[in-house]
Amino acid sequence: MIFRFSSFVLDIDVERTRAFYERTDIKSIGEQCSCCGCQNFDKVIMEASDRVTEFLRSLGIDPRKPPEVYNVTGLLEEEGTIWYNGWYHVCGRIVESPDMVEETLLDTGVILKRTCWEHSYSPDPDFPFMVLPIPDQALLHEDFPSPVIQLEIDTHLPYVLETPFEG
């Protein structure tokens, strides 16, 4: 199925993606990791925004099952939110994308060609959830069907756990 958003055109096999995420041995992020950040993400992602969860589901993704999320800054006390980055995978290919730019990783000096976040997509203009398709395949589950697109995410989610945040 063809999806168009931002400067991207993606050809995604929604059924193969959905079948992967529905497998019983694929765990939610809260089942994969016991840290406060992952436990919080698991608890609030389904309530974040109907538009966000519907967007992810329309691609075949179970929103609770990213292979990775991590908190960028810890708990933002003044907002009561956590700034998360992470990614999901979909079965498909990038048909059209904006030009890639060189990016140097400061801590390693490695030069990558990446798409800028300025080309990211937000399924809900009223909610801070950005998606950026890239051809990487970090932490790809060994059984994930090919070809693969990695959807990088950037979001702020409320902290709802009763325990104090430990970053």
C-alpha positions in Angstrom: 0.0 0.0 0.0 1.3 3.4 -0.9 1.6 6.0 1.9 2.5 9.7 1.3 3.5 11.9 4.1 5.9 14.9 4.3 8.4 14.5 1.5 8.2 10.7 1.5 6.4 8.1 -0.5 6.5 4.6 1.1 5.3 1.3 -0.2 4.4 -0.6 2.9 3.1 -4.2 3.2 0.7 -3.5 6.0 -0.5 -7.1 6.4 3.0 -8.6 6.7 3.9 -5.8 9.2 0.8 -6.4 11.2 1.3 -10.2 11.2 4.8 -9.6 12.7 3.6 -7.3 15.5 0.7 -9.7 16.4 3.0 -12.6 17.1 2.8 -13.6 20.7 6.6 -13.7 21.2 7.0 -10.0 20.3 6.9 -8.1 23.6 5.8 -4.6 24.4 8.5 -2.2 25.4 7.4 -2.5 29.1 7.9 -6.3 29.0 11.3 -5.9 27.4 12.7 -3.4 29.9 12.0 -2.5 33.5 13.3 1.1 33.5 11.0 3.9 34.4 11.2 5.4 30.8 10.1 2.1 29.1 7.5 1.3 31.7 6.0 4.8 31.3 6.1 4.7 27.4 4.3 1.3 27.5 1.6 2.8 29.8 0.9 6.0 27.9 1.5 5.5 24.2 -1.9 4.0 23.6 -3.5 7.1 25.2 -1.1 9.7 23.7 -3.3 10.7 20.7 -5.9 8.9 18.7 -4.4 10.2 15.5 -0.9 8.9 16.5 -2.1 5.4 17.4 -4.4 5.2 14.3 -1.5 6.3 12.1 0.8 3.6 13.6 -1.9 1.0 13.3 -2.7 1.9 9.7 0.9 1.0 8.9 0.5 -2.4 10.7 2.4 -1.3 13.8 1.4 -2.2 17.4 2.3 1.1 19.1 3.4 -0.7 22.4 6.0 -2.7 20.6 8.9 -0.6 19.4 12.2 -2.4 19.4 13.7 0.6 21.1 12.7 3.8 22.9 14.9 5.9 25.1 14.5 9.1 27.1 16.6 11.9 25.7 16.5 14.3 28.7 14.9 12.4 31.5 11.8 13.9 33.2 11.1 17.5 32.1 9.9 18.6 35.5 8.2 21.8 34.3 6.2 19.9 31.7 5.8 16.6 33.6 6.8 14.8 30.3 9.6 12.7 29.0 11.2 13.4 25.7 11.6 10.1 23.8 13.4 9.0 20.7 13.1 5.5 19.3 11.9 3.6 16.3 9.5 1.1 14.8 10.0 -1.1 11.7 7.6 -1.7 8.8 7.9 -4.1 5.9 8.3 -2.0 2.8 10.5 0.3 0.9 11.0 4.0 0.5 9.9 5.0 -3.0 10.6 8.7 -2.8 12.5 10.7 -0.1 14.1 14.1 0.2 17.9 14.4 -0.4 20.1 13.0 2.3 22.7 15.2 4.0 26.0 14.3 5.7 25.8 14.2 9.5 28.9 13.7 11.7 28.3 11.9 15.0 30.2 14.1 17.5 31.2 11.4 19.9 32.7 9.1 17.2 33.5 11.3 14.2 31.6 8.8 12.0 29.9 10.5 9.0 26.5 9.3 8.0 24.1 10.3 5.2 20.8 11.0 6.8 17.5 12.7 6.1 17.0 15.8 8.2 14.2 16.0 10.9 12.9 19.0 9.0 11.3 16.4 6.6 9.6 14.5 9.5 5.9 13.9 9.6 3.4 14.5 12.4 0.2 12.5 12.3 -1.4 14.9 14.8 -0.5 18.6 14.5 -1.8 19.1 18.0 0.5 16.4 19.6 4.3 16.3 19.7 4.9 13.0 17.8 7.2 13.1 14.8 8.1 10.3 12.4 11.1 10.1 10.0 11.5 7.1 7.7 15.1 6.0 7.2 16.7 3.0 5.6 18.5 1.9 8.8 17.7 -1.3 10.6 18.8 -0.9 14.2 17.8 -3.7 16.6 15.8 -5.4 13.9 14.1 -8.6 15.1 15.7 -11.6 13.4 12.3 -12.7 12.0 11.2 -9.3 10.7 10.1 -9.6 7.0 12.1 -7.9 4.3 12.4 -5.3 2.9 12.5 -3.0 6.0 11.9 0.7 6.6 12.8 2.0 10.1 10.5 4.8 11.4 12.4 7.0 13.8 10.2 8.7 16.3 10.5 11.8 18.5 7.9 12.6 21.0 7.1 14.0 24.5 4.8 11.9 26.6 3.4 12.6 30.1 5.0 10.8 33.0 2.2 8.9 34.7 3.9 6.4 37.0 3.4 6.8 40.7 7.1 6.1 41.4 9.6 8.9 41.1 11.4 9.0 37.8 14.9 7.4 37.8 16.7 8.2 34.6 
